[in-house]
Amino acid sequence: MAAPAAAARWAARAARKRMPTDEEVVQTAAQAAEGLVFSRFKRSAVRDYDVEVTFEDGVLEVDVWINAPDDAETDADEVADEAARAAGDAVDELFAADDE
């Protein structure tokens, strides 16, 4: 989930330059989250996963859920949290690239 300060930062950038479309933001966040999940788990080890991303009115929300075996070496909840943060970081980079 994006912090309010981050949402305000993204909204402020819109006034200066072309802002990425909502679809670009959502795609970027989803790809980053999924990429992180599968950098930590083999695809065959993940029973199911879900990445939900919304970007409305300058507010990014990312929810990641992973169903991995209980005996996995990596904690699924920690990876889900990392994936959500990676999604936010990717969106920050997307906006920063637009500022250049």
Stockholm file with secondary structure:
# STOCKHOLM 1.0

chainA/1-100         MAAPAAAARWAARAARKRMPTDEEVVQTAAQAAEGLVFSRFKRSAVRDYDVEVTFEDGVLEVDVWINAPDDAETDADEVADEAARAAGDAVDELFAADDE
#=GR chainA/1-100 SS CCCHHHHHHHHHHHHHSCCCCHHHHHHHHHHHHHHHHHHHSCGGGCSEEEEEEEEETTEEEEEEEEECCTTCSSCHHHHHHHHHHHHHHHHHHHHHHHHC
#=GC SS_cons         CCCHHHHHHHHHHHHHSCCCCHHHHHHHHHHHHHHHHHHHSCGGGCSEEEEEEEEETTEEEEEEEEECCTTCSSCHHHHHHHHHHHHHHHHHHHHHHHHC
//
